[in-house]
Amino acid sequence: MRLSAQLKLRHLEVFVEVARQNSVTLAAEALGMTQPAATRALRELETVCGKPLVERDGRGIRLSAYGEMFRDHAGRSLALARDGVSLLQGLEAEEGTRLAIGALPTVAANLVPDAVAQINAEGSRSRIGVVSGDNRYLLDQLRRGHLDLVVGRLPAPEQMAGVEFQTLFHESVAVVVSNTHPLASEVELSPDTFENFPVLMPTEGSIIRPLVEGMFLEQGIIAPKFPLETVSSEFGRRFVYQHQAIWIISQGVVQEDLEQGRMVRLPIQTSGTSGPVGICLRREHQLSPAATRFSSVLRELSKNRFLV
């Protein structure tokens, strides 16, 4: 029997969602299916593949070694099918094609809004959606075809399966306080400075967290024992202005605050935290004209940009 007669799109949808949720029940709820129907689709897919794709993990499940091997192929196949359908549907839509952008906090504050504004000024009829969040979530949405591209820091190698990265510019981490903070005029800091004020840091698992921890070790700074962990620019900005906090964050998030003098950088060497910022795309994915133009605008706006 031909593969096309055995393999259905629903099989891939169920498998990709089970892989994301590590739960058949949660996957069924997300897809609007009953749990027995999702289980049946998963079992049918395993029959087609001839290998077990999931295995028990305590009271739950996890992907088997075969499931891990199949995961990226299934995700890319599903994403490509959605791309094709969206492209054809968009040809007839009066409101234009859909452009879904994932933006990490480092570019959500300035680069992406500026690029969207330029696209709109050019008379684009695309329906633009911008989603922010942590890197793992956005890359998952990219692989599943819910996002056309993700803009932000270069992900860790283990998160790059099925994804390619195009560099736009480099930036460093910034250590900032409000211009009214007691440390705002200091020219030298003591090693225990971070124990005397609230400190906002990137969350565990964020791209820049290892760079920040390396900065502490390299410069003999005593790391804060009880930092507030966040990648939320809204929360971070308000906390810095209202509660005399020190904020360690990608410079792009606070660039405007620094340029307008509302925040100042503390005298800490951060050049070792520099890293590439760019565009993450699905491999084997052909961008729509709207996404291609948006990528070009990002490159134009990023020329000669280096945040240190």
Backbone torsions as a table, in degrees:
resi	resn	phi	psi	omega
1	MET	NA	138.6	179.5
2	ARG	-67.1	149.9	179.7
3	LEU	-60.1	-36.9	-178.1
4	SER	-62.2	-25.9	179.6
5	ALA	-82.7	-18.6	-177.3
6	GLN	-99.9	-38.4	-172.4
7	LEU	-96.1	126.5	179.6
8	LYS	-117.4	156.0	179.8
9	LEU	-59.0	-33.9	-179.5
10	ARG	-63.1	-34.4	176.6
11	HIS	-58.5	-46.4	-178.7
12	LEU	-67.5	-40.1	178.9
13	GLU	-60.2	-44.3	-179.7
14	VAL	-66.3	-45.7	-177.9
15	PHE	-62.6	-45.9	-178.7
16	VAL	-62.6	-39.5	-179.8
17	GLU	-72.2	-38.3	175.6
18	VAL	-62.4	-41.2	178.5
19	ALA	-62.4	-36.7	-179.6
20	ARG	-73.6	-39.1	-173.5
21	GLN	-92.1	-19.3	-170.9
22	ASN	54.0	36.7	-178.0
23	SER	-162.7	127.3	176.4
24	VAL	-70.2	-38.0	-178.5
25	THR	-63.3	-47.9	180.0
26	LEU	-66.6	-36.2	178.0
27	ALA	-64.2	-42.5	179.0
28	ALA	-61.2	-43.5	179.3
29	GLU	-62.1	-43.5	-178.6
30	ALA	-64.1	-31.8	-177.5
31	LEU	-94.8	-1.4	-179.8
32	GLY	71.2	33.5	-179.8
33	MET	-115.4	167.2	169.9
34	THR	-82.4	157.1	179.8
35	GLN	-62.5	-42.6	177.8
36	PRO	-61.1	-37.3	179.9
37	ALA	-66.4	-40.4	178.1
38	ALA	-66.2	-41.3	178.0
39	THR	-62.1	-41.8	180.0
40	ARG	-64.1	-42.5	179.0
41	ALA	-63.1	-39.5	179.0
42	LEU	-65.7	-42.6	179.2
43	ARG	-65.7	-38.8	177.2
44	GLU	-62.6	-40.0	178.9
45	LEU	-65.8	-40.1	177.5
46	GLU	-62.8	-35.8	177.0
47	THR	-65.0	-42.4	177.8
48	VAL	-61.9	-44.4	-177.0
49	CYS	-75.6	-25.6	-178.1
50	GLY	75.1	18.3	-178.5
51	LYS	-144.5	148.4	173.7
52	PRO	-72.5	128.7	-176.9
53	LEU	-97.9	-20.4	177.7
54	VAL	-131.0	160.7	177.7
55	GLU	-146.4	161.2	-178.7
56	ARG	-70.3	144.5	177.1
57	ASP	-139.8	89.6	-173.4
58	GLY	66.2	-123.6	177.5
59	ARG	-90.1	-6.7	-178.8
60	GLY	-112.4	-157.0	177.9
61	ILE	-134.2	166.2	173.0
62	ARG	-149.1	165.6	177.4
63	LEU	-69.1	140.5	172.4
64	SER	-76.3	176.1	176.2
65	ALA	-59.9	-37.2	176.6
66	TYR	-67.4	-38.2	178.0
67	GLY	-63.5	-40.1	177.4
68	GLU	-62.5	-39.8	178.9
69	MET	-64.3	-36.2	-175.1
70	PHE	-84.7	-19.4	-169.8
71	ARG	-56.9	-51.7	-176.1
72	ASP	-67.1	-37.3	178.3
73	HIS	-63.5	-43.4	179.6
74	ALA	-64.6	-43.7	-179.3
75	GLY	-63.0	-42.5	-179.6
76	ARG	-68.2	-40.5	179.4
77	SER	-62.0	-42.6	179.4
78	LEU	-65.6	-42.2	-179.5
79	ALA	-64.3	-41.7	-179.8
80	LEU	-64.7	-39.8	177.7
81	ALA	-62.7	-42.8	178.7
82	ARG	-64.4	-38.7	178.3
83	ASP	-58.3	-46.4	-178.2
84	GLY	-63.4	-44.0	178.8
85	VAL	-63.2	-44.8	-179.5
86	SER	-62.2	-39.3	179.8
87	LEU	-63.0	-46.8	-178.9
88	LEU	-67.8	-40.1	177.9
89	GLN	-64.4	-36.7	-177.8
90	GLY	-68.6	-22.4	180.0
91	LEU	-64.3	-27.4	-178.0
92	GLU	-103.1	-9.7	-174.7
93	ALA	-75.9	127.0	-179.7
94	GLU	-63.3	-31.4	-176.0
95	GLU	-82.4	-0.4	178.2
96	GLY	90.2	176.5	-178.3
97	THR	-75.9	161.7	179.8
98	ARG	-90.6	137.9	176.1
99	LEU	-126.0	111.6	-177.0
100	ALA	-109.1	120.2	-173.1
101	ILE	-117.4	132.4	170.9
102	GLY	-101.0	129.9	-176.6
103	ALA	-129.0	118.6	172.6
104	LEU	-72.9	158.2	-176.1
105	PRO	-53.2	-32.3	-176.9
106	THR	-61.7	-25.2	-179.8
107	VAL	-117.0	-8.8	-178.6
108	ALA	-70.3	-18.9	-175.9
109	ALA	-84.1	-26.5	-176.0
110	ASN	-144.3	-55.6	-172.7
111	LEU	-60.8	-51.4	-177.9
112	VAL	-66.1	-45.4	175.9
113	PRO	-58.5	-39.6	179.0
114	ASP	-64.8	-39.8	179.5
115	ALA	-67.6	-42.1	177.9
116	VAL	-62.4	-41.8	179.3
117	ALA	-61.4	-40.2	179.8
118	GLN	-67.3	-40.6	178.1
119	ILE	-61.0	-44.3	178.9
120	ASN	-64.1	-39.3	-179.9
121	ALA	-64.7	-25.0	179.1
122	GLU	-80.5	-2.1	178.4
123	GLY	87.5	22.7	179.3
124	SER	-60.6	140.7	177.2
125	ARG	-104.9	12.5	-179.5
126	SER	-71.2	147.2	172.5
127	ARG	-88.0	105.8	-173.1
128	ILE	-97.4	129.6	174.2
129	GLY	-124.2	134.9	179.9
130	VAL	-120.5	125.2	-179.9
131	VAL	-118.1	132.6	175.8
132	SER	-113.1	160.2	-179.1
133	GLY	164.0	-172.1	179.3
134	ASP	-79.9	165.6	-171.2
135	ASN	-62.8	-42.4	-177.4
136	ARG	-61.1	-43.7	-179.6
137	TYR	-64.8	-46.0	-176.9
138	LEU	-65.9	-39.5	179.1
139	LEU	-67.3	-34.8	176.3
140	ASP	-63.0	-43.9	178.2
141	GLN	-65.4	-34.9	177.5
142	LEU	-65.0	-48.1	-179.0
143	ARG	-62.2	-33.6	-177.7
144	ARG	-81.7	-3.2	177.4
145	GLY	87.1	8.1	178.9
146	HIS	-82.9	-16.8	176.1
147	LEU	-124.8	145.5	177.1
148	ASP	-82.0	-34.2	-179.7
149	LEU	-161.3	160.8	177.3
150	VAL	-127.2	133.1	-178.9
151	VAL	-112.3	129.0	179.2
152	GLY	165.4	-163.7	179.6
153	ARG	-65.4	153.5	175.1
154	LEU	-61.4	123.0	-179.6
155	PRO	-69.3	165.7	174.7
156	ALA	-66.4	150.9	-176.7
157	PRO	-53.7	-37.7	-177.2
158	GLU	-69.5	-11.7	179.2
159	GLN	-99.9	3.9	-171.8
160	MET	-96.2	7.7	179.5
161	ALA	-59.2	124.4	178.8
162	GLY	75.4	10.3	-175.0
163	VAL	-128.6	142.1	172.5
164	GLU	-117.7	155.0	-173.5
165	PHE	-125.1	133.5	176.5
166	GLN	-118.9	117.3	-175.1
167	THR	-72.2	137.1	174.2
168	LEU	-104.9	-47.8	179.9
169	PHE	-164.1	179.4	177.3
170	HIS	-116.8	149.2	175.6
171	GLU	-146.6	159.8	178.4
172	SER	-109.4	169.9	170.9
173	VAL	-78.9	146.9	176.7
174	ALA	-116.9	143.0	174.1
175	VAL	-113.0	108.9	-168.6
176	VAL	-128.0	159.9	172.0
177	VAL	-140.2	167.5	175.3
178	SER	-69.3	159.5	-178.4
179	ASN	-70.5	-6.8	176.7
180	THR	-104.8	4.4	-178.1
181	HIS	-69.3	146.2	178.8
182	PRO	-56.1	-24.9	-178.8
183	LEU	-93.9	0.1	-171.7
184	ALA	-60.6	-29.7	-177.9
185	SER	-105.0	6.1	-178.9
186	GLU	-70.2	142.6	177.2
187	VAL	-105.1	-10.8	177.7
188	GLU	-150.6	139.5	-177.5
189	LEU	-114.1	147.5	176.7
190	SER	-82.0	155.7	-178.3
191	PRO	-58.2	-26.0	-177.6
192	ASP	-96.7	15.7	-178.1
193	THR	-54.7	-37.9	-174.0
194	PHE	-75.7	-4.7	176.6
195	GLU	-91.4	-8.7	-172.5
196	ASN	-101.5	-8.0	-178.3
197	PHE	-140.8	158.3	173.1
198	PRO	-61.4	140.0	-178.6
199	VAL	-125.6	126.5	174.8
200	LEU	-97.3	127.8	-178.8
201	MET	-130.1	157.9	173.0
202	PRO	-61.7	151.0	-177.3
203	THR	-71.2	159.5	171.8
204	GLU	-58.9	134.3	179.8
205	GLY	92.4	-12.5	176.3
206	SER	-71.7	158.8	-174.5
207	ILE	-62.2	-39.9	-172.8
208	ILE	-91.3	-4.2	-178.5
209	ARG	-58.7	-47.0	178.1
210	PRO	-60.7	-33.1	178.4
211	LEU	-67.1	-39.2	178.7
212	VAL	-66.7	-43.5	179.3
213	GLU	-64.5	-36.9	176.0
214	GLY	-65.3	-35.7	177.7
215	MET	-62.9	-43.1	177.0
216	PHE	-57.4	-49.7	-177.5
217	LEU	-64.4	-44.4	-176.1
218	GLU	-62.3	-35.5	-174.5
219	GLN	-105.6	9.0	176.5
220	GLY	66.5	30.5	179.1
221	ILE	-91.2	133.8	176.8
222	ILE	-75.1	117.2	-177.9
223	ALA	-66.2	144.8	178.8
224	PRO	-63.2	137.5	-179.0
225	LYS	-74.9	-34.6	-176.0
226	PHE	-130.6	66.6	179.8
227	PRO	-71.6	156.6	170.3
228	LEU	-91.6	118.9	-175.0
229	GLU	-97.8	122.4	-178.6
230	THR	-160.8	150.8	168.4
231	VAL	-118.1	12.7	-179.9
232	SER	-81.8	118.1	179.6
233	SER	-69.4	-34.8	-179.1
234	GLU	-65.4	-48.1	179.4
235	PHE	-64.0	-46.6	-177.4
236	GLY	-60.3	-45.3	-177.7
237	ARG	-63.1	-45.9	-179.1
238	ARG	-65.7	-40.1	-178.2
239	PHE	-66.4	-36.7	177.9
240	VAL	-64.3	-44.2	-176.8
241	TYR	-74.6	-29.2	-173.4
242	GLN	-100.5	-19.4	-169.2
243	HIS	-134.7	25.7	174.5
244	GLN	51.1	44.4	-178.2
245	ALA	-92.7	155.7	169.2
246	ILE	-97.9	133.6	-175.6
247	TRP	-119.8	124.8	176.2
248	ILE	-110.2	113.2	-169.8
249	ILE	-156.6	160.4	174.6
250	SER	-58.0	138.0	-172.6
251	GLN	-62.0	-30.8	-179.5
252	GLY	-58.9	-28.6	-179.5
253	VAL	-66.7	-34.8	-173.7
254	VAL	-114.7	12.2	-175.9
255	GLN	-57.5	-44.7	-179.0
256	GLU	-65.6	-39.3	178.0
257	ASP	-61.6	-39.2	179.2
258	LEU	-69.7	-43.8	-179.2
259	GLU	-63.1	-33.4	-179.2
260	GLN	-92.0	2.2	173.9
261	GLY	79.3	8.9	179.4
262	ARG	-77.3	-25.7	174.8
263	MET	-126.4	157.7	175.2
264	VAL	-132.0	152.3	177.8
265	ARG	-85.4	140.1	174.7
266	LEU	-79.5	153.4	-177.0
267	PRO	-74.4	70.3	178.6
268	ILE	-127.4	130.2	-179.3
269	GLN	-72.7	119.9	-176.9
270	THR	-120.4	11.4	-177.1
271	SER	-61.3	-27.8	179.2
272	GLY	-70.1	-8.4	179.8
273	THR	-97.2	4.5	-177.9
274	SER	-64.6	141.0	179.1
275	GLY	-157.8	163.7	-177.0
276	PRO	-76.0	141.9	171.4
277	VAL	-114.8	135.4	-177.2
278	GLY	-165.8	-156.8	-174.5
279	ILE	-112.7	127.4	172.8
280	CYS	-97.8	130.2	179.6
281	LEU	-128.4	154.2	173.0
282	ARG	-73.7	137.1	173.8
283	ARG	-66.7	148.6	179.0
284	GLU	63.5	24.1	-178.6
285	HIS	-114.4	127.3	177.5
286	GLN	-93.9	117.9	-178.0
287	LEU	-66.9	146.6	172.8
288	SER	-68.7	162.3	176.3
289	PRO	-55.3	-38.1	-179.9
290	ALA	-65.4	-43.4	179.1
291	ALA	-68.5	-35.4	177.5
292	THR	-63.9	-43.5	179.3
293	ARG	-66.3	-40.4	179.0
294	PHE	-61.8	-41.3	178.2
295	SER	-62.4	-39.0	178.8
296	SER	-65.0	-40.2	178.0
297	VAL	-63.9	-41.1	177.0
298	LEU	-58.0	-43.1	179.9
299	ARG	-65.8	-40.8	179.3
300	GLU	-62.2	-44.9	-178.6
301	LEU	-70.7	-20.4	-176.5
302	SER	-91.6	-5.5	-179.9
303	LYS	-59.3	134.9	178.9
304	ASN	60.8	20.5	179.8
305	ARG	-96.8	124.0	177.8
306	PHE	-152.3	105.2	-174.1
307	LEU	-94.4	110.4	178.9
308	VAL	-132.4	NA	NA
